[in-house]
Amino acid sequence: MTLSCRIDHLVLACADLAQGAAFVRERLGVEAQPGGRHVLMGTHNALLKLGPRVYLELIAIDPEGAAQRPRWFALDTPAVRERAAAGPFLLTWVARTDDIARAVALAPAAGKVVALSRGPFSWRIAIPDDGSLCLDGALPTLIQWDGDVQPAAALPDAGCELVRLDLSHPKAGELAATLGALGLHGPVQLGAGPVEISARIRAPRGQVELR
């Protein structure tokens, strides 16, 4: 059986969720919805629907939480914290797979599979032991939702849609080979160059680029 992966969500790093919500309101003209807390990671989030099964995750360190391991998405690193303090930015993306064990075998840099839950949602996600990003965030974090229940379905339609995810990386060839092996489907444009992640989103204020 051929492995299949699709864009699940985009990760917007924020100094705090109020900052992230203000950014989304200003850029897209919509309101992000409350998410929840990730107790193991000491983070919390807010969400915005970008399609039937795609969403934007605003993520920040939870001031009332305490991480029980290195936080995911490199949120503990000075570089990410300093950049988020200056303003929210598109940090990385997450790809949904139908077989995370096989996906991680094909992309071992994704890390080890960890089982997590938040409210009605439970999932398995691959995270490096040190919480680092894979290929500077250009290689997606891999996730498999248990029971195929995914947050986007529960979010209100705010009139936003992901048009395209643009990736640039010096190791574009290596990245392309890995994405091909994972069976990635979706509007992803990849090119060689300096590390850059951006997304074109159709919103009430027109087509907007987040980076």
Residue, then its C-alpha position, 0 to 999 in steps of 0.5 A: m500500500t502506498l504511503s500518503c501524506r497531506i498538509d495538516h496544519l501550519v505552525l505560527a510561532c507567537a510570543d503569546l496568544a494575544q500577540g498571535a490573535a492580533f496578528v491574524r486579525e490585522r493580516l487576515g481580518v478574522e478571529a482565531q479560535p481558542g484551542g487548548r493546552h499541551v501539558l507535556m509540552g508546556t504550550h497552548n494554542a489558538l486555531l484558524k480553519l484554512g480548509p476542510r482538513v487544514y488549519l493554522e495553529l498559533i502556538a506559544i509557551d504557556p505561562e501557566g504550564a511547565a514542559q516535561r521535556p524539550r518543547w516541540f518546534a524548537l520553541d525553547t531555542p533563543a532564536v525562535r523566542e527572539r524572533a517570536a518576540a519581534g512578531p509572529f512568524l510561520l515556523t514550520w508545518v505539519a503533514r498528516t499521514d495514514d501510517i506514522a510508523r512507516a512515515v518515520a521509517l522513511a524520514p527518521a530525522a522526524g524523531k520518535v513517535v509520541a502519543l498526545s491528547r487535548g480535549p476530544f483529540s488524540w494523536r501520535i506525532a513524531i518529535p526529535d528528542d531535543g525538540s528541534l526542527c527538521l531541516d529548519g522547519a521545511l521538512p514537516t512534523l509528521i502526525q497521525w490523528d487517532g480515529d481520523v478526528q482532526p481539529a479543522a472539522a470542529l472550527p467555524d469557517a472564517g472564509c480563509e483557505l490555504v492556496r499554497l505553501d512555499l518552501s525554500h531550502p539549500k537542501a531542496g533536493e534532499l527535501a524533495a526526495t523525502l516528500g516524494a517518499l512520504g507520498l505528499h499531496g497538496p499545494v506545496q511549492l519547493g525551491a532551492g535557496p535560503v531557508e524560507i517558509s511562506a503560505r498564501i492564504r485567501a482571506p476576507r482581506g484578499q490573498v495574503e502571504l504569511r511568512 
